[in-house]
Amino acid sequence: MVDMLDTAELKKLVITGLNWAMLAGSCLMKLPQINNILKAGSVVGLSETFVINDCIAGLLFVYYNVLSGHPFMSWGENVIVGVQNTIIIFLYWHYSPQLSKAPRFLGAVAFVVASVAVLLLGLPEAGVSALGTAPIILGNGSKVPQIWKNMAQKHTGTMAAVPALLGLAGCSVRVLTYALQTKDVVAILNPLAAAALWFILLLQFVLYWKTTKEVQKQAEAKRKEAGQKKAA
């Protein structure tokens, strides 16, 4: 009996420790990406589909967990990463003057309004299940265009390797904690699929490291040149 209690307490401590580690890691998740964009003054090599869908998928997963009543510590990192992803979206639009901004901002406002309605009013059971399934398709599917773009251009542009590394580690941990805490198959499938795609992206950072450095240097040089012209 004592051994069983000790095992239960140990399991609880391990899960708590992993959850806190996930929250701490999420605070740094996308900061290197934001820094790369600001440093280069460019979003070269980034896929807008990846940036937007990754953000939406993470937030939908938050709504699913809220409506399902899962403990905050088992999904809280998605809120923090969602804020960072939102910053990246606005940076992408800022450094892409060729894009039409009005429909994008209207879409963002519509998403915020719909999000508030869902969280305040709730959804039927089928709707909640759809929220849990959508990130598996949307979030993980958004990584595919970025992976394909990296393959085509033979570099990873202003993408940062740290988010991919933390994403792989975090998703692997989440598979374990969801299995131990909720045993929710839908919740487990999302980080499992994401871990596989983060692994592929991480491999691309290794494969295209040299060419990526050259592209980043060129982007930074262009930014400095543009700044000097404005100053003159």
Phi, psi and omega in degrees: 000317180297318179298321179296318179295318179298319179296318179296318179293320179297317178300317180296318180295318180297314180297316179298315179298317179295321180296317178294322178297321179296316179296317180296315180296326182294334179295336181255354191310304186253003180298318176299324178296315178299317179298317179299318181294314181295320181295317181278339185062033186203157174243029181305134178088349180271144176264125179298324178301315179297313184299311184287311183295327177297320178293311181298316181299317179297319180290322177298324178293326175297312181298320179300314182291322177298310182290336179274349179077021178288148181299140184305322184295343181272355180211001186302332181297335180294331177292313182296315179294325179299320178297316180295321178296324178297319177299318180297321178300313181293326175295320179301313180294322181297318183268014177233072184299341181284346182279145175281119188277322187307306181296330180290316179292323176297319177297320179296317179297316179299321179294319179297314180299315179297323180296315179299317180298316181296315183289327181277320186263338181080182180219156173295167184305319180297323179292320178296317178299321179295322177298324179286327182278325184306315180298330179298319181278311186288306183294312181287325177295331181291335180286335183297313177300324179292319177298316180295319179297318177300319180296319183290319184268351178063029172201168182252011174057226181269011175296149178252144182286330184301314177302322179294319179294313178293324178297316179297313180296314182296317180294324178296318178294319182296325176303316181292312184292322177294321179296323182278325187268315188246332185054029179272111185299319180298316180294328181285321184298324183299304179293333179294313178293320180296321180301318180296319181286324175298324179297318179296316178298320179297320177298323180293326176298321179290314184293322186253023187302311185295312181293327178296317179301319179295317180297318180295321178296318180296318180295318180293321179296319178296320180296316180295320179296318178295321179295320179294322179295320179294319181295326180287000000 
